Amino acid sequence: MVQGMNRRDVLRAGAALTAGTTLAAPTVFAQGTGGNLRFAFWDHWVPGSNEALQVLGRQWAERNRVNLTLDFINTTGNQLQLTAAAQAQARSGHDGISLGPWDIGAYADQLEPVDDLIAKLIAAHGPINPVAEFLAKRDGAWRGVPATSGTQNKPACVRFDLMQQHAGLDIRAMWPARAERGPGADTWNWDTFLMAAEKCHAAGVPFGLPMGQFTDAVDWVGALFLSYGAAMTDARGNPTIRNNAKLRSAIDMAVKISKFLPNDVWAWDDGSNNRALISGRSALVFNPPSAWAVAKRDAPQVAEQCWTVPMPAGPEGRFIAYLPWTTGIWAFGRNKGAAKSFLEFISSREAAEATTNRSGGYDIPPFASMSNFPVWEREGPPVGTIFNYPLKPHHQATASIAFAPAPPELASQLYIQAMNTKVIARVAQGGESMDQALGWLEREINNMRRGG
């Protein structure tokens, strides 16, 4: 039995799970492996989403005669992160565990290499998202399997009525719920975005873009920087601050945008942009479909006017903020063969579609070949509102995470310290000149490299 569900619960949940997806019988990856297996997964915020993994776990466990336990641990108070830290220190606990974007680096030497499993998955489903690879590989080896459950993109969720009324942009025509660009899509860049931000601010419905030190702020600003080719370091971690015209241009654009945002965005957390959209007081946020989904429940008149589109393009291309989960197998785990078999099963196209369906389209599989699930076409209202949520070929975009291409160990420090929004704040809020702010940034990066 999968923990927390008896047979009747599993059958009931399984009927709901397969309503929109037909799952093939689970492949027997480790027939007769037997024994016990325990995984700790992130406790999904979407009600019922955990049941997808529970049902899949039941199917796999019965076929492979394994006693499987799935625990779901939320991130409130960093409970999941604290669990990983405690188990790594004790060298005991679950066989596998969900790890946040930068956690792989902290435990790389205690995670089982999974190159053999990754090779199978790539052969079956094609290339893995390069950001997921950047985060999950250490010292040339894969230390975890990129997950579907909980992985998100952060494109623009737009109030298409307000954008058309106040900025004259027909977002739905530009980015229709079809695999093609519409009229005006080629003009969806940061200059157009700035114009729209100014007009919506003047109309009293400013864009809800956080500028503080939380994830949502760091992610959208990181994508903006990359679209200008504005890296703070090279791939070896050497600062690239001095005489960096691209970095100056990116900061200058961010400062200009900040003038047309609510005054308190510098103190916003990751829920503030959601609340701005749901309240009806904002014309645009960068977010996965969570804000729209809550609006569908609490403010349907807002949800009915929302449309998801890619982030704007910059001089160096279009980038989409991407935040993946990875499932690692502890090197001290007692049933590593069965653990790999289970992860292979839940990484299949059928399993990924089942979990994405159950999350209402929130979850993003790590394979580009899985960006065409019907759930993104049929979700509404309005129908098609999240069609462009997963990255698709016609977007001509690249998945990104802030501070690439810095080495992951340094990039994680820059990310946690929110160095991109901090340098913007020094100019926009602190009154520093660009030269002063960039001098501070270079000193901070050098201190990090020295371990200061």
N, C-alpha and C positions, 0 to 999 in steps of 0.2 A: 504493500500500500504506500502510495505517495503521501507524505505527512500532511495531515489536515483534511484529507478527503477519503471517504469510504467509497465503495464501489458504486453506490447509488449517486453520490455526488459527482463522481467521474463521468458516469453515463449521462447525467443531466448536463454537465458542462460540455461534454464532448458533442452532444447534439447541437448546442449553441455554437460551439467552435467551428463545426464543419458545415454550418448553414451556408456560409459563403465560400467555402473552400473544400474541395474533395481531397482528403489525405489518402495517399497510398498506404498499404500496410507497411508498418515499419520494417526496414531492412534489418536483417540479423547481422550486425557488425561484429558481435562477439558471442556467438552462440555458446551457451554453457559457461560463460565467464563466472557467473554466480557471485556470491559474496555481497558485501554491503558497499554502498556508495552514497556520499553526502555532498550536496552542492549548496552554497549560499548565493542566492541571486538578489539583485537589486529589487526592492519592493516597488513595483510600478505604481505611478500615481494614478493611472487610468483604472477605474474600478473594473474588476473582472479580468484584467490583462494577465495577472499571475496565473489564472486558470488555464491559459493557453499552454504555458510550460508544464503545468501540473498534468494536463491531459496527455501531452506529448511524452512526459516522463512515465506515465502509467503504461502507455503503449510500448515504449521501448523496454521498460523494466520487465513487463510480462513476457515479451518475446525473448529477452536475453536472460531471464531467470536471475535478476539482480534485485536485491532489496534496496530500493532507491528512496532517499529522503531529500526533499527540497525545502529549504528554509528561505524565507523572503525577509530581508532586513532593510529597513528604510534608511535614508541618509539624514533624517532629522537628528540634529546633535552629532552628526558624523558617526552614527552607529555602525554603518557598514565599514567605513574606513577604520574605525577603532577595532572592529572585529578582525579585519585583515592584519592590522598591526599586532594584535595580541597573538593571533595564530602563527604569524611569522616568527615572533619572538619565542613562543613556546614550541614551535615546530610540531604542532598538533592541532587538529580541528577538522574542518571540512576537507574533502578531497579536492574540491575546486571552488572558486569564488569569483564573483563579479568585481571588476576593478575599473575605477574611473580613468579618464584619459591619461593622466600622468602617473598613475599608481604602479604601472608595470615597471618603471624605472626604479622605484623604491624597493621592489622585491625581486628583481630580475634573477639574482643568484639563487633564489629559493623557489623559482618557478620551473616546471618541467618544460624543456624544449618540445615544440609541437610541429616542427618542420615537416615531418612525415604526414601529419594530418592536414596541414595547410596545402601541401602539394596535391592531395586528393581533392580538396575543396576547389582549388583553382582549376584543376583538370575538369571538374564537373560543372563549375559555374562561371569560370572566367576570372579575370583579374579582381583583386581586392582593392577597395578604396585606398589610395596612396596615403591618406592621413592615418587611417587605421594601421597601415603597415609601418609608417613612421613612428607611431606610438607603441606598437606591439613588438617590434624587433629590437633586441639589444645584443650587442656583440655578435652581430651576424646571424642570430637565431631568433625564431619566433618564440615568444614567451607567453603567448596567449592566443585565443581564437576570437577575432572580432565578432561581436554579438549583434543581433537584430534588436532584441528587446531593450528598449530605453534609448537606443541610439537615435540622434535627432539632427536635422538640419535647422538652420535659422534664416529662412528667407524673409521677404517682406509680406506681412499680412496687412492688406490695404482696405480701408473703407472706400470702396470704389465710388459710392455716391458723393462723398465729401471731396475726394480727389478730383472728380470730374467737375463738380460744382465750383470749387474754389481755385483749382490749378489748371483746369481745362484738359486733363489727361484721362483718356478712356482706357483704364488699366485692363479691363476685360477684353477689349478689342486688341490691345497690344500683346497680351499673353492669354489667348483663349484656352479652353479646356480641350485642346487638341495638340498633337505633337508637331506644332508649327508655330512660327512667329507671326504676329499680326502687324498691321500698320502702326508704325511708331515704335516698335520694339527696339529698333536699332538706336533710338534716341534715349533709351532708358539708361542714362549714365549719371554720374555724380553732379554734373552741372545742372541737368534737368531736375535731379532730386533736390538740389539746393533751392532752385526756383520754386519748386512745389512746397518745400518746407517753409519758405518765407511767406507764401500766399496762404497756406493753411494756418500758420501762426497768426497772421493778420486777421484771419476769420475766426479765431478763437478755438481752433481744433488742431493744436500743434502736434507734430510727430512725437510719439512716446519712446524716445531713445535714451536709455540710461547712459550716464557718462562717469559713473563711479568705479568702484573696485570689485564689482561682482561679475560673474561669468557672462551674463548677457551683454554687458557693456564691453568687456574685453573681446568678446567674440565678434561683434559687428564692426568694432573699430579695427580689429585685426584683419578682417576681410577687406575693409576699405584700404588699409595700408598696403596689403598685398596687391590690390588692383592698381596701385600707383607704383608697384615695384619697390616699395619702401621698406626694406629690411634694416633692422637695427644692428645685425651682426651678419657675418658670413657663415658658411656651413661649419667652420671650425670654432665659431664663437668670438672671433675677433670683431670688435665694434666697427661699424661702418657709418659713423655719425658725421664725421668731418667732410665738408664739401659734398654732402649727399643731397642733391637737388630734389630727388624723388621723395625722400623723407620729409623735406621741408614742404613740398607741395601737398603731401598727404596730411600733415599736421595743419597746414593752412586751411585745407578744405574742411577738416574736422572742426576747427575753431569757427569757421564761417557758419557751419551747420548748427553748432552749439548755440549761436545767438538767436536761433528761432525755435528753441526747445523750451519746455517749462523751466522756470528758474531753479527748481529744486532737483533737477536730474542728476546733479553731482552727488546727491545722497540717496539716489534710488537703489533698491535691491532688485533681485531677480523677479519679484512679484509685482513691482511697480508698473512696468510696462503692460503687463496683463491687465491690471486694474484700470489703467488709462484707456485701453481699448474697450473693455467691458462697460465702463462708465459712459461710453459714447462721446468722450471729450477728446479723442485722438483720431487722427486720420490714417496713421500708419505706425506699426511696430515691427521689429525684427524678432521672430519667434517661431517655434514649431506650432502645430495646430492647437496647443493647449489653451491659449487665450480664446481662440474661436470656439473651441469645444465648451468651455465654461460659459461663454456668451450664449451659446446655443441653449444651454440649460437656464441661465439666469437672466439673460437679456436678449431674447430671440430677435427682437427688432434690430439689434446691432449685428448679430451673427448673419442675418439674411443679407447684409450689405458688405460682407467681407470677401476678399479675393486674394489668394496667395500668388505671388510672383517672385521671380529671382531677384537677388540684390542688384543694385545698379552696377554698371561697368565703369572701370577706370581706364587710364591710358595703357595699362599693361594687361587688360582683360577683365573678365567677370569672375569673382570668387564668391563662394557660398560658405558661410560659417558652418562647421560640421563638428559635432561633439559625440564621439563614439564610446560605448562600453566595450570592454574586453573580458572574456572569461578565462581565467588562469587555472592551471592545475598545479597544486603544490608538489614540489619535488619530494616532500616527505609523505605524500599521500600513499595510502595502502592499496589502492585499486586503480592505478594509473591507466591500465589498458582499458578497463571499463569506462573510465572517465573520458578518454579520447573517443571511444565508441559513441557515448552519449552526446558529446559535443558535435560529432560528425552528423548524427541524426538530426539534432535540432538546428543544424546549419543548412539543411536541405532546403530546396526551394519551397516544397510543400509546407514544411514546418515554419519557415520564415513568413510565408503568406498567412499561415494560421495566426501567428502572433501579431502580425501587422493588422490583420482584420480585427482581431480582438481589441487592439488599441485604437481602433477607429482611424487608422492611417498614420498614427503618430510615429510608429517604429520604422526605422530606415535600415534595410539590409545592407551589408557591407559590399555586395556585389552589384555592379552596374546592370548586369543582366536581369536583376530583379526589380528594376525601376518601373515596371509596367503592370503591377498588380491592379486588378479592376477596382479595388477599394478606393483608390485615389480618384477614379472617374465618377464613382457613384455617391460618394459622401456629400452631404448637404445639410441644411440649405446654405446658399444656393447650390444645386448640384454642380459639381466640377470645381467647387471653391478651393480644394486642395490638390487639384490635378498637377499643378506645377510645384508642389512641395518637394517631392524627390527630384534630385538632379537628373535632367533628361538631356539627350544629345542636342536638341534644338536650342537649349539655353546657352550653349557654347560657354560653359562655365566650368570652374575647377573647385573641388572641395578644398577647404582650407582650415587650418587652425592657427591661431595667432602666434607670432614669433618664429614660425618656420622661416628660413632653414637652419636656425640655431641648433646646436646639438641638444637632444631632448633634455639632458640634465640642466642645461642653462635655460632652455626655453621654458621649462616648467617653473623655474624661479621667476623669470620675467612675467609669465602668465599669472602666477599666484600674487605677485606684487603689482599687477596691473600697470606695468610700466608705460603702456601705450596711452591709456586714459590719463595717467598722472602727468605725462609730459604735455598733453593737451591742456589739462587744467592749469598748469603753471603759466601758460600763455593766456588762456581765455579767462581764468579766474584770478590768477596770481599777479597779473600785470607784467610778467617777465617778457623780455624780448625773445625772439626765436633763438638767437645765439646763446642767451643765458640758459634757456630751457634745454637746449641740446648739449650744452656743456655739463649741466647737471646729469643728464641722461648718460653721457659717456662715462662720467665718474662712477655712477651707480653700477653700470654694467661691469666696469673694471673691478669694482669692489666685490661683486658677485663672483667673478672669475677667480679672484684671489681667496675666496671663501669668507669675505668680510660681511 
